[in-house]
């Protein structure tokens, strides 16, 4: 019995040994895999998946299950050594990338900065943009500077373009067709007057005209009869005298109407009028209504001024100069007038130098005719006048509008080629008559922007160009 039990026990142990060995092998494999997995996590590289996959492929190529442990050891060694190398290689690659990459970035940024520096102060415009900006170019040349004197002055109407609207007949204001401040054209209706004196004159004219026509017909008839010896010469002379008297009366009536302001065309059309005794006054010239001191129904005697019209496209500026200042000054010399707190300049010319000194101030009056197309100058305004008296030394001259201020610098724009404008710093002298002498920064023959420079300066400011003080 004991022998049987011993045999059974031995048999069970024999059967269980492979199973234990197999379980032990699986535990070891799990432990090694766990270590491999930990090492893999410590490496922390995404590229390790590819390495692990390659190692696994090599393990499968072996084809021997009993080489699992060797492959596993090889895999562990690969993980430990390979990942460490990968760390070092990746770190070195990253360092190299940082060093080289940043250095390249610095060089690229420096290169871009150099390119920007090369283009600093330059503006490129298309032909359409150049036209829209109103840019005009002038080749700068040497020319004589204009010598000037400066003096204060006052503005007045150009009396040669001032018109009084006056009634030539007694009458009552019937209608007003314009108002104070209105701009009118030549021939525009201004005011209509009703006059009994005018009505009587019109009636006299119509009566005289009828008598003249009748006398003319009678004369023609008598002349025919006299040729046939039917009518005597005495009757013919009497009829001719009547006709001459009728003609004289007609002429007198026509002259009376003309003196009241009726035109020849109006007089000729009197017969077709439906209402008599009304006179309409028309604008003798284009201009502005600056006075209309009357009311509807107001009675006005002949010679009363009803309105004033003035053309303010030009005005007069009266300037007082000392006897020393008028030396060299002549009629026709040019001048420029400016108003305080305004950048607008108005061109003019001397049209009269008074021949009598002011007894109080001992000064000589000089009259300018000044262009005023924008209606900025008005009578009573005080202005400053620059008056040409002669020519001085030659200089490179530019219009004041060509000079722009940028920070503490004065600049102009040079056209290097069509549509390509370059900023140029300049030094200038004292401006006179709207021109500035260039002391430094430009050469004769260069193409300079004389109109539209402000637009280019604005574009330059938008581009972020920094002004450096030298």
DRENDO-1510 file (C-alpha; in Angstrom, 1 decimal, always signed):
<recs>
REC; n; res; u; v; w
REC; 1; UNK; +0.0; +0.0; +0.0 .
REC; 2; UNK; +2.8; +2.4; +0.9 .
REC; 3; UNK; +4.5; +1.4; -2.3 .
REC; 4; UNK; +1.4; +2.3; -4.4 .
REC; 5; UNK; +1.1; +5.7; -2.7 .
REC; 6; UNK; +4.8; +6.4; -3.3 .
REC; 7; UNK; +4.4; +5.6; -7.0 .
REC; 8; UNK; +1.4; +7.9; -7.4 .
REC; 9; UNK; +3.1; +10.7; -5.6 .
REC; 10; UNK; +6.2; +10.3; -7.9 .
REC; 11; UNK; +4.0; +10.3; -10.9 .
REC; 12; UNK; +2.2; +13.5; -9.9 .
REC; 13; UNK; +5.5; +15.3; -9.3 .
REC; 14; UNK; +6.8; +14.2; -12.7 .
REC; 15; UNK; +3.7; +15.6; -14.3 .
REC; 16; UNK; +3.8; +18.9; -12.4 .
REC; 17; UNK; +7.5; +19.8; -13.0 .
REC; 18; UNK; +7.1; +20.9; -16.7 .
REC; 19; UNK; +4.1; +23.0; -15.7 .
REC; 20; UNK; +6.0; +24.8; -13.0 .
REC; 21; UNK; +9.0; +25.3; -15.2 .
REC; 22; UNK; +6.7; +26.7; -17.9 .
REC; 23; UNK; +5.0; +29.1; -15.4 .
REC; 24; UNK; +8.4; +30.1; -14.1 .
REC; 25; UNK; +9.5; +30.9; -17.7 .
REC; 26; UNK; +6.4; +33.0; -18.3 .
REC; 27; UNK; +7.1; +34.9; -15.1 .
REC; 28; UNK; +10.6; +35.7; -16.1 .
REC; 29; UNK; +9.5; +36.7; -19.6 .
REC; 30; UNK; +6.9; +39.0; -18.0 .
REC; 31; UNK; +9.5; +40.5; -15.6 .
REC; 32; UNK; +11.9; +41.1; -18.5 .
REC; 33; UNK; +9.2; +42.6; -20.6 .
REC; 34; UNK; +8.3; +44.8; -17.7 .
REC; 35; UNK; +11.9; +46.0; -17.4 .
REC; 36; UNK; +12.0; +46.6; -21.1 .
REC; 37; UNK; +8.8; +48.6; -21.0 .
REC; 38; UNK; +10.2; +50.7; -18.1 .
REC; 39; UNK; +13.4; +51.3; -20.0 .
REC; 40; UNK; +11.4; +52.3; -23.0 .
REC; 41; UNK; +9.4; +54.8; -21.0 .
REC; 42; UNK; +12.6; +56.2; -19.5 .
REC; 43; UNK; +14.0; +56.8; -23.1 .
REC; 44; UNK; +10.9; +58.9; -23.8 .
REC; 45; UNK; +11.4; +59.1; -27.6 .
REC; 46; UNK; +8.7; +58.5; -30.1 .
REC; 47; UNK; +11.2; +57.0; -32.6 .
REC; 48; UNK; +11.7; +54.1; -30.1 .
REC; 49; UNK; +8.6; +52.4; -31.5 .
REC; 50; UNK; +10.3; +52.0; -34.8 .
REC; 51; UNK; +13.4; +50.6; -33.1 .
REC; 52; UNK; +11.3; +48.2; -31.0 .
REC; 53; UNK; +9.5; +47.1; -34.2 .
REC; 54; UNK; +12.8; +46.5; -36.0 .
REC; 55; UNK; +14.1; +44.4; -33.0 .
REC; 56; UNK; +10.9; +42.4; -32.9 .
REC; 57; UNK; +11.3; +41.7; -36.7 .
REC; 58; UNK; +14.8; +40.4; -36.1 .
REC; 59; UNK; +13.5; +38.2; -33.2 .
REC; 60; UNK; +10.9; +36.6; -35.5 .
REC; 61; UNK; +13.5; +36.0; -38.2 .
REC; 62; UNK; +15.4; +33.8; -35.7 .
REC; 63; UNK; +12.6; +31.3; -35.8 .
REC; 64; UNK; +13.5; +29.5; -32.6 .
REC; 65; UNK; +11.3; +29.7; -29.6 .
REC; 66; UNK; +14.2; +28.7; -27.3 .
REC; 67; UNK; +16.0; +31.9; -28.4 .
REC; 68; UNK; +13.3; +34.1; -26.8 .
REC; 69; UNK; +15.5; +34.8; -23.8 .
REC; 70; UNK; +18.5; +35.6; -26.0 .
REC; 71; UNK; +16.4; +37.8; -28.2 .
REC; 72; UNK; +15.0; +39.4; -25.2 .
REC; 73; UNK; +18.4; +40.0; -23.7 .
REC; 74; UNK; +19.4; +41.4; -27.1 .
REC; 75; UNK; +16.3; +43.6; -27.1 .
REC; 76; UNK; +17.1; +44.7; -23.5 .
REC; 77; UNK; +20.6; +45.6; -24.5 .
REC; 78; UNK; +19.4; +47.4; -27.5 .
REC; 79; UNK; +17.0; +49.3; -25.4 .
REC; 80; UNK; +19.5; +50.3; -22.8 .
REC; 81; UNK; +22.4; +51.1; -25.1 .
REC; 82; UNK; +20.3; +52.3; -28.1 .
REC; 83; UNK; +18.1; +54.5; -26.2 .
REC; 84; UNK; +21.0; +56.1; -24.4 .
REC; 85; UNK; +22.7; +56.7; -27.7 .
REC; 86; UNK; +19.4; +58.0; -29.1 .
REC; 87; UNK; +19.2; +60.4; -26.2 .
REC; 88; UNK; +22.7; +61.6; -26.9 .
REC; 89; UNK; +22.2; +61.8; -30.6 .
REC; 90; UNK; +18.9; +63.5; -30.3 .
REC; 91; UNK; +20.3; +65.9; -27.8 .
REC; 92; UNK; +23.3; +66.6; -30.0 .
REC; 93; UNK; +21.1; +67.0; -33.0 .
REC; 94; UNK; +18.8; +69.3; -31.1 .
REC; 95; UNK; +21.8; +71.3; -29.8 .
REC; 96; UNK; +23.2; +71.5; -33.3 .
REC; 97; UNK; +19.9; +72.5; -34.7 .
REC; 98; UNK; +19.6; +75.2; -32.1 .
REC; 99; UNK; +23.1; +76.5; -32.7 .
REC; 100; UNK; +23.0; +76.3; -36.4 .
REC; 101; UNK; +19.3; +77.2; -36.8 .
REC; 102; UNK; +19.4; +80.2; -34.6 .
REC; 103; UNK; +22.6; +81.4; -36.2 .
REC; 104; UNK; +20.9; +81.1; -39.6 .
REC; 105; UNK; +17.9; +82.9; -38.3 .
REC; 106; UNK; +20.1; +85.7; -37.1 .
REC; 107; UNK; +21.8; +85.9; -40.4 .
REC; 108; UNK; +18.5; +85.8; -42.3 .
REC; 109; UNK; +17.1; +88.5; -40.1 .
REC; 110; UNK; +20.2; +90.5; -40.4 .
REC; 111; UNK; +20.0; +90.1; -44.2 .
REC; 112; UNK; +16.4; +91.3; -44.2 .
REC; 113; UNK; +17.4; +94.3; -42.1 .
REC; 114; UNK; +20.1; +95.1; -44.6 .
REC; 115; UNK; +17.6; +94.9; -47.4 .
REC; 116; UNK; +15.3; +97.1; -45.5 .
REC; 117; UNK; +18.1; +99.6; -44.8 .
REC; 118; UNK; +18.9; +99.6; -48.6 .
REC; 119; UNK; +15.3; +100.5; -49.4 .
REC; 120; UNK; +14.8; +103.0; -46.5 .
REC; 121; UNK; +13.7; +106.3; -47.7 .
REC; 122; UNK; +12.6; +105.0; -51.1 .
REC; 123; UNK; +9.0; +104.9; -52.4 .
REC; 124; UNK; +7.8; +103.1; -55.6 .
REC; 125; UNK; +4.6; +104.2; -57.3 .
REC; 126; UNK; +2.7; +103.1; -60.3 .
REC; 127; UNK; +2.0; +105.6; -63.1 .
REC; 128; UNK; -1.6; +105.7; -61.9 .
REC; 129; UNK; -0.6; +106.4; -58.3 .
REC; 130; UNK; +1.8; +109.1; -59.4 .
REC; 131; UNK; -1.0; +110.8; -61.4 .
REC; 132; UNK; -3.5; +110.5; -58.6 .
REC; 133; UNK; -1.0; +112.0; -56.1 .
REC; 134; UNK; -0.6; +115.0; -58.4 .
REC; 135; UNK; +3.2; +114.6; -58.5 .
REC; 136; UNK; +5.2; +117.0; -60.6 .
REC; 137; UNK; +8.9; +116.9; -61.3 .
REC; 138; UNK; +11.3; +119.7; -62.0 .
REC; 139; UNK; +15.0; +119.5; -63.0 .
REC; 140; UNK; +16.8; +121.8; -60.5 .
REC; 141; UNK; +19.0; +124.4; -62.0 .
REC; 142; UNK; +20.9; +127.5; -61.0 .
REC; 143; UNK; +19.0; +130.7; -61.3 .
REC; 144; UNK; +19.2; +134.2; -59.8 .
REC; 145; UNK; +17.6; +134.7; -56.4 .
REC; 146; UNK; +14.9; +137.3; -56.2 .
REC; 147; UNK; +15.6; +140.3; -53.9 .
REC; 148; UNK; +12.5; +141.3; -52.0 .
REC; 149; UNK; +11.2; +143.8; -49.5 .
REC; 150; UNK; +8.5; +142.8; -46.9 .
REC; 151; UNK; +5.7; +145.2; -45.9 .
REC; 152; UNK; +2.2; +145.0; -44.4 .
REC; 153; UNK; -0.8; +145.8; -46.5 .
REC; 154; UNK; -4.6; +145.8; -46.6 .
REC; 155; UNK; -7.0; +144.3; -49.0 .
REC; 156; UNK; -9.6; +146.3; -51.0 .
REC; 157; UNK; -12.0; +145.6; -53.9 .
REC; 158; UNK; -10.7; +145.9; -57.4 .
REC; 159; UNK; -12.5; +149.1; -58.3 .
REC; 160; UNK; -12.2; +148.3; -62.0 .
REC; 161; UNK; -14.4; +145.3; -61.4 .
REC; 162; UNK; -16.9; +146.9; -59.1 .
REC; 163; UNK; -20.3; +147.8; -60.6 .
REC; 164; UNK; -23.1; +150.0; -59.1 .
REC; 165; UNK; -26.7; +149.1; -60.1 .
REC; 166; UNK; -28.5; +152.4; -60.3 .
REC; 167; UNK; -32.0; +153.2; -61.5 .
REC; 168; UNK; -32.2; +155.9; -64.2 .
REC; 169; UNK; -35.8; +156.7; -63.7 .
REC; 170; UNK; -38.1; +157.5; -60.7 .
REC; 171; UNK; -40.0; +154.5; -59.7 .
REC; 172; UNK; -41.1; +151.9; -57.2 .
REC; 173; UNK; -39.4; +148.6; -56.6 .
REC; 174; UNK; -41.7; +145.9; -58.1 .
REC; 175; UNK; -39.7; +142.7; -57.7 .
REC; 176; UNK; -36.3; +141.4; -56.5 .
REC; 177; UNK; -34.7; +138.6; -58.5 .
REC; 178; UNK; -31.5; +138.1; -56.5 .
REC; 179; UNK; -30.3; +138.4; -52.9 .
REC; 180; UNK; -27.3; +139.6; -51.0 .
REC; 181; UNK; -24.3; +137.3; -51.5 .
REC; 182; UNK; -25.6; +135.6; -54.6 .
REC; 183; UNK; -23.2; +134.8; -57.4 .
REC; 184; UNK; -24.6; +136.2; -60.7 .
REC; 185; UNK; -23.6; +136.0; -64.4 .
REC; 186; UNK; -23.6; +138.8; -66.8 .
REC; 187; UNK; -27.2; +139.5; -68.1 .
REC; 188; UNK; -28.9; +138.0; -65.0 .
REC; 189; UNK; -32.1; +139.7; -63.9 .
REC; 190; UNK; -31.6; +141.8; -60.7 .
REC; 191; UNK; -34.6; +144.0; -59.9 .
REC; 192; UNK; -37.8; +145.2; -61.6 .
REC; 193; UNK; -39.1; +148.8; -61.2 .
REC; 194; UNK; -42.5; +150.2; -62.0 .
REC; 195; UNK; -42.4; +153.8; -63.2 .
REC; 196; UNK; -45.2; +156.2; -64.4 .
REC; 197; UNK; -42.6; +158.4; -66.1 .
REC; 198; UNK; -41.4; +155.4; -68.0 .
REC; 199; UNK; -44.9; +154.5; -69.0 .
REC; 200; UNK; -45.5; +158.0; -70.3 .
REC; 201; UNK; -42.2; +157.9; -72.3 .
REC; 202; UNK; -43.2; +154.6; -73.9 .
REC; 203; UNK; -46.6; +156.0; -74.9 .
REC; 204; UNK; -44.9; +159.0; -76.4 .
REC; 205; UNK; -42.6; +156.7; -78.4 .
REC; 206; UNK; -45.4; +154.6; -79.7 .
REC; 207; UNK; -47.3; +157.8; -80.8 .
REC; 208; UNK; -44.2; +159.2; -82.5 .
REC; 209; UNK; -43.6; +156.0; -84.3 .
REC; 210; UNK; -47.2; +155.9; -85.6 .
REC; 211; UNK; -46.9; +159.5; -86.8 .
REC; 212; UNK; -43.6; +158.8; -88.5 .
REC; 213; UNK; -45.0; +155.8; -90.4 .
REC; 214; UNK; -48.1; +157.9; -91.6 .
REC; 215; UNK; -45.9; +160.8; -92.7 .
REC; 216; UNK; -43.6; +158.4; -94.5 .
REC; 217; UNK; -46.5; +156.9; -96.4 .
REC; 218; UNK; -47.9; +160.4; -97.2 .
REC; 219; UNK; -44.6; +161.6; -98.5 .
REC; 220; UNK; -44.3; +158.6; -100.8 .
REC; 221; UNK; -47.8; +159.1; -102.2 .
REC; 222; UNK; -47.3; +162.9; -102.8 .
REC; 223; UNK; -43.9; +162.2; -104.5 .
REC; 224; UNK; -45.7; +159.9; -107.0 .
REC; 225; UNK; -48.4; +162.5; -107.7 .
REC; 226; UNK; -45.9; +165.3; -108.1 .
REC; 227; UNK; -43.9; +163.3; -110.7 .
REC; 228; UNK; -47.2; +162.9; -112.7 .
REC; 229; UNK; -47.8; +166.7; -112.3 .
REC; 230; UNK; -51.0; +165.9; -110.4 .
REC; 231; UNK; -49.7; +167.4; -107.1 .
REC; 232; UNK; -48.0; +170.8; -106.8 .
REC; 233; UNK; -44.4; +171.2; -105.5 .
REC; 234; UNK; -45.6; +173.3; -102.6 .
REC; 235; UNK; -47.7; +170.4; -101.3 .
REC; 236; UNK; -44.8; +168.1; -101.8 .
REC; 237; UNK; -42.5; +170.3; -99.7 .
REC; 238; UNK; -45.1; +170.6; -97.0 .
REC; 239; UNK; -45.5; +166.8; -96.8 .
REC; 240; UNK; -41.7; +166.4; -96.6 .
REC; 241; UNK; -41.5; +168.9; -93.7 .
REC; 242; UNK; -44.2; +167.0; -91.8 .
REC; 243; UNK; -42.3; +163.7; -92.3 .
REC; 244; UNK; -39.0; +165.2; -91.1 .
REC; 245; UNK; -40.7; +166.5; -87.9 .
REC; 246; UNK; -42.2; +163.1; -87.3 .
REC; 247; UNK; -38.8; +161.5; -87.7 .
REC; 248; UNK; -37.3; +164.0; -85.2 .
REC; 249; UNK; -40.1; +163.3; -82.7 .
REC; 250; UNK; -39.5; +159.5; -83.0 .
REC; 251; UNK; -35.8; +159.9; -82.5 .
REC; 252; UNK; -36.4; +162.0; -79.4 .
REC; 253; UNK; -38.8; +159.5; -77.9 .
REC; 254; UNK; -36.3; +156.7; -78.6 .
REC; 255; UNK; -33.5; +158.7; -76.9 .
REC; 256; UNK; -35.7; +159.3; -73.9 .
REC; 257; UNK; -36.4; +155.6; -73.5 .
REC; 258; UNK; -32.7; +154.8; -73.9 .
REC; 259; UNK; -31.9; +157.3; -71.2 .
REC; 260; UNK; -34.1; +155.3; -68.9 .
REC; 261; UNK; -32.1; +152.2; -69.5 .
REC; 262; UNK; -34.1; +150.4; -72.3 .
REC; 263; UNK; -32.0; +148.7; -74.9 .
REC; 264; UNK; -32.7; +149.2; -78.6 .
REC; 265; UNK; -34.1; +145.7; -78.8 .
REC; 266; UNK; -36.5; +146.4; -76.0 .
REC; 267; UNK; -37.6; +149.7; -77.6 .
REC; 268; UNK; -38.2; +148.0; -81.0 .
REC; 269; UNK; -40.5; +145.4; -79.2 .
REC; 270; UNK; -42.6; +147.9; -77.3 .
REC; 271; UNK; -45.5; +147.5; -79.7 .
REC; 272; UNK; -45.9; +143.9; -78.6 .
REC; 273; UNK; -45.8; +144.6; -74.8 .
REC; 274; UNK; -48.9; +143.9; -72.7 .
REC; 275; UNK; -47.7; +145.9; -69.7 .
REC; 276; UNK; -46.0; +149.2; -69.8 .
REC; 277; UNK; -44.1; +151.2; -67.3 .
REC; 278; UNK; -41.9; +148.3; -66.0 .
REC; 279; UNK; -38.1; +148.4; -66.2 .
REC; 280; UNK; -35.9; +145.4; -65.3 .
REC; 281; UNK; -32.3; +146.0; -64.5 .
REC; 282; UNK; -29.7; +143.3; -65.5 .
REC; 283; UNK; -26.2; +142.5; -64.2 .
REC; 284; UNK; -23.6; +144.3; -66.3 .
REC; 285; UNK; -20.9; +141.8; -65.4 .
REC; 286; UNK; -20.4; +138.6; -63.5 .
REC; 287; UNK; -19.7; +138.8; -59.8 .
REC; 288; UNK; -21.2; +138.7; -56.3 .
REC; 289; UNK; -24.0; +140.9; -54.9 .
REC; 290; UNK; -22.3; +142.8; -52.1 .
REC; 291; UNK; -25.1; +145.4; -51.5 .
REC; 292; UNK; -28.9; +145.6; -52.0 .
REC; 293; UNK; -30.3; +148.2; -49.7 .
REC; 294; UNK; -33.9; +148.4; -50.8 .
REC; 295; UNK; -37.3; +146.9; -50.1 .
REC; 296; UNK; -40.2; +145.9; -52.3 .
REC; 297; UNK; -42.6; +148.9; -52.8 .
REC; 298; UNK; -39.9; +151.4; -51.9 .
REC; 299; UNK; -39.9; +154.6; -54.1 .
REC; 300; UNK; -36.5; +155.6; -55.5 .
REC; 301; UNK; -35.5; +158.7; -57.4 .
REC; 302; UNK; -33.4; +158.5; -60.5 .
REC; 303; UNK; -29.8; +158.0; -59.7 .
REC; 304; UNK; -30.3; +155.9; -56.6 .
REC; 305; UNK; -27.9; +153.0; -56.2 .
REC; 306; UNK; -29.9; +149.8; -55.6 .
REC; 307; UNK; -27.1; +147.1; -55.7 .
REC; 308; UNK; -23.4; +146.5; -56.0 .
REC; 309; UNK; -21.8; +143.7; -57.9 .
REC; 310; UNK; -18.1; +142.9; -57.7 .
REC; 311; UNK; -15.8; +140.4; -59.4 .
REC; 312; UNK; -13.5; +139.2; -56.6 .
REC; 313; UNK; -11.3; +136.9; -58.8 .
REC; 314; UNK; -8.8; +139.7; -58.3 .
REC; 315; UNK; -8.4; +142.2; -55.5 .
REC; 316; UNK; -6.2; +145.1; -54.7 .
REC; 317; UNK; -3.6; +145.2; -51.9 .
REC; 318; UNK; -2.5; +148.6; -50.8 .
REC; 319; UNK; +1.1; +148.7; -49.3 .
REC; 320; UNK; +2.9; +151.7; -47.7 .
REC; 321; UNK; +6.6; +151.9; -48.4 .
REC; 322; UNK; +9.3; +154.3; -47.3 .
REC; 323; UNK; +11.2; +156.4; -49.9 .
REC; 324; UNK; +14.2; +154.2; -49.5 .
REC; 325; UNK; +12.2; +151.0; -50.2 .
REC; 326; UNK; +10.8; +152.1; -53.5 .
REC; 327; UNK; +14.2; +152.4; -55.1 .
REC; 328; UNK; +14.3; +149.9; -58.0 .
REC; 329; UNK; +10.6; +149.2; -57.6 .
REC; 330; UNK; +8.7; +149.3; -60.9 .
REC; 331; UNK; +5.2; +148.7; -62.2 .
REC; 332; UNK; +4.9; +145.1; -63.3 .
REC; 333; UNK; +7.2; +143.7; -60.6 .
REC; 334; UNK; +5.8; +140.5; -59.1 .
REC; 335; UNK; +4.8; +139.9; -55.5 .
REC; 336; UNK; +3.3; +137.4; -53.1 .
REC; 337; UNK; +0.7; +138.2; -50.5 .
REC; 338; UNK; +0.0; +135.9; -47.5 .
REC; 339; UNK; -2.5; +136.0; -44.6 .
REC; 340; UNK; -1.5; +135.4; -41.0 .
REC; 341; UNK; -2.2; +131.8; -39.8 .
REC; 342; UNK; -2.6; +130.6; -43.3 .
REC; 343; UNK; -0.2; +128.7; -45.6 .
REC; 344; UNK; -2.0; +130.0; -48.7 .
REC; 345; UNK; +0.0; +132.4; -50.9 .
REC; 346; UNK; -1.5; +134.7; -53.5 .
REC; 347; UNK; +0.5; +135.9; -56.5 .
REC; 348; UNK; +0.2; +139.5; -57.6 .
REC; 349; UNK; +1.9; +142.3; -59.5 .
REC; 350; UNK; +2.5; +146.0; -59.0 .
REC; 351; UNK; +0.0; +148.0; -61.0 .
REC; 352; UNK; +0.5; +151.5; -59.6 .
REC; 353; UNK; +3.0; +153.4; -57.5 .
REC; 354; UNK; +1.4; +156.6; -56.2 .
REC; 355; UNK; +3.1; +159.8; -57.2 .
REC; 356; UNK; +2.3; +161.6; -54.0 .
REC; 357; UNK; +3.6; +160.8; -50.5 .
REC; 358; UNK; +1.3; +160.6; -47.5 .
REC; 359; UNK; +1.8; +163.9; -45.7 .
REC; 360; UNK; +1.4; +162.2; -42.3 .
REC; 361; UNK; +3.5; +159.0; -42.6 .
REC; 362; UNK; +5.8; +160.2; -45.4 .
REC; 363; UNK; +5.3; +156.9; -47.1 .
REC; 364; UNK; +4.5; +156.0; -50.7 .
REC; 365; UNK; +1.4; +153.9; -51.6 .
REC; 366; UNK; +2.0; +150.9; -53.8 .
REC; 367; UNK; -1.0; +149.0; -55.3 .
REC; 368; UNK; -1.0; +145.3; -56.0 .
REC; 369; UNK; -3.4; +143.4; -58.2 .
REC; 370; UNK; -3.6; +140.0; -56.5 .
REC; 371; UNK; -5.2; +136.8; -57.9 .
REC; 372; UNK; -8.0; +135.6; -55.6 .
REC; 373; UNK; -9.6; +132.6; -57.4 .
REC; 374; UNK; -10.7; +130.9; -54.2 .
REC; 375; UNK; -12.3; +134.0; -52.8 .
REC; 376; UNK; -10.1; +133.9; -49.6 .
REC; 377; UNK; -9.0; +137.6; -49.6 .
REC; 378; UNK; -11.7; +140.2; -48.7 .
REC; 379; UNK; -11.6; +144.0; -48.2 .
REC; 380; UNK; -10.4; +145.1; -44.8 .
REC; 381; UNK; -8.1; +142.1; -44.3 .
REC; 382; UNK; -4.5; +142.7; -43.2 .
REC; 383; UNK; -1.8; +140.8; -45.1 .
REC; 384; UNK; +1.9; +140.6; -45.5 .
REC; 385; UNK; +3.4; +141.3; -48.9 .
REC; 386; UNK; +6.7; +140.3; -50.5 .
REC; 387; UNK; +7.6; +142.6; -53.3 .
REC; 388; UNK; +10.3; +141.9; -55.9 .
REC; 389; UNK; +12.9; +144.7; -56.2 .
REC; 390; UNK; +15.6; +143.0; -58.3 .
REC; 391; UNK; +17.7; +139.9; -58.8 .
REC; 392; UNK; +20.6; +138.6; -56.8 .
REC; 393; UNK; +23.2; +135.8; -57.0 .
REC; 394; UNK; +22.4; +132.5; -58.6 .
REC; 395; UNK; +21.4; +129.5; -56.5 .
REC; 396; UNK; +19.7; +126.2; -56.7 .
REC; 397; UNK; +16.1; +127.2; -56.1 .
REC; 398; UNK; +13.1; +125.0; -55.3 .
REC; 399; UNK; +9.5; +125.9; -54.6 .
REC; 400; UNK; +8.7; +125.9; -50.9 .
REC; 401; UNK; +6.1; +123.1; -51.4 .
REC; 402; UNK; +9.0; +120.8; -52.5 .
REC; 403; UNK; +10.6; +121.0; -49.0 .
REC; 404; UNK; +9.1; +118.7; -46.3 .
REC; 405; UNK; +9.9; +118.6; -42.6 .
REC; 406; UNK; +10.4; +115.1; -41.1 .
REC; 407; UNK; +11.3; +115.3; -37.4 .
REC; 408; UNK; +14.2; +117.8; -37.2 .
REC; 409; UNK; +15.2; +117.2; -40.8 .
REC; 410; UNK; +14.2; +119.0; -44.0 .
REC; 411; UNK; +13.9; +116.6; -46.9 .
REC; 412; UNK; +13.1; +116.5; -50.6 .
REC; 413; UNK; +12.3; +113.6; -52.9 .
REC; 414; UNK; +14.4; +112.7; -56.0 .
REC; 415; UNK; +13.1; +110.7; -58.9 .
REC; 416; UNK; +15.8; +108.2; -59.6 .
REC; 417; UNK; +13.8; +106.6; -62.3 .
REC; 418; UNK; +10.1; +106.8; -63.4 .
REC; 419; UNK; +8.0; +105.9; -60.3 .
REC; 420; UNK; +11.0; +105.5; -58.0 .
REC; 421; UNK; +11.4; +108.3; -55.5 .
REC; 422; UNK; +14.2; +108.6; -53.0 .
REC; 423; UNK; +14.3; +110.6; -49.8 .
REC; 424; UNK; +17.1; +113.2; -49.6 .
REC; 425; UNK; +18.0; +115.4; -46.6 .
REC; 426; UNK; +18.9; +119.0; -47.5 .
REC; 427; UNK; +20.1; +122.3; -46.0 .
REC; 428; UNK; +18.3; +125.4; -47.1 .
REC; 429; UNK; +18.6; +129.2; -47.0 .
REC; 430; UNK; +16.0; +131.9; -46.4 .
REC; 431; UNK; +12.9; +131.6; -48.6 .
REC; 432; UNK; +11.8; +134.5; -50.8 .
REC; 433; UNK; +9.0; +134.9; -53.3 .
REC; 434; UNK; +7.9; +131.2; -52.7 .
REC; 435; UNK; +11.4; +129.8; -53.5 .
REC; 436; UNK; +14.0; +128.3; -51.2 .
REC; 437; UNK; +17.8; +128.2; -52.0 .
REC; 438; UNK; +19.4; +124.8; -51.5 .
REC; 439; UNK; +22.7; +125.0; -49.7 .
REC; 440; UNK; +23.5; +121.3; -49.4 .
REC; 441; UNK; +22.0; +118.0; -50.5 .
REC; 442; UNK; +21.3; +118.4; -54.2 .
REC; 443; UNK; +23.2; +118.8; -57.4 .
REC; 444; UNK; +22.2; +120.7; -60.5 .
REC; 445; UNK; +20.3; +118.5; -63.0 .
REC; 446; UNK; +18.6; +116.2; -60.5 .
REC; 447; UNK; +14.9; +115.6; -60.9 .
REC; 448; UNK; +13.1; +116.8; -57.8 .
REC; 449; UNK; +9.4; +116.5; -56.8 .
REC; 450; UNK; +7.9; +120.0; -56.6 .
REC; 451; UNK; +4.3; +119.1; -56.2 .
REC; 452; UNK; +2.9; +116.1; -54.3 .
REC; 453; UNK; +5.9; +115.9; -51.9 .
REC; 454; UNK; +3.6; +115.9; -49.0 .
REC; 455; UNK; +1.9; +112.7; -50.2 .
REC; 456; UNK; +5.3; +111.0; -50.5 .
REC; 457; UNK; +6.3; +112.1; -47.0 .
REC; 458; UNK; +3.0; +110.7; -45.7 .
REC; 459; UNK; +3.7; +107.3; -47.4 .
REC; 460; UNK; +7.2; +107.3; -46.0 .
REC; 461; UNK; +5.8; +107.9; -42.5 .
REC; 462; UNK; +3.3; +105.0; -43.0 .
REC; 463; UNK; +6.1; +102.6; -43.9 .
REC; 464; UNK; +7.6; +103.2; -40.4 .
REC; 465; UNK; +10.8; +104.9; -41.6 .
REC; 466; UNK; +12.7; +106.2; -38.6 .
REC; 467; UNK; +14.3; +109.7; -38.7 .
REC; 468; UNK; +17.9; +109.7; -37.4 .
REC; 469; UNK; +19.4; +113.0; -36.3 .
REC; 470; UNK; +22.8; +113.5; -37.7 .
</recs>
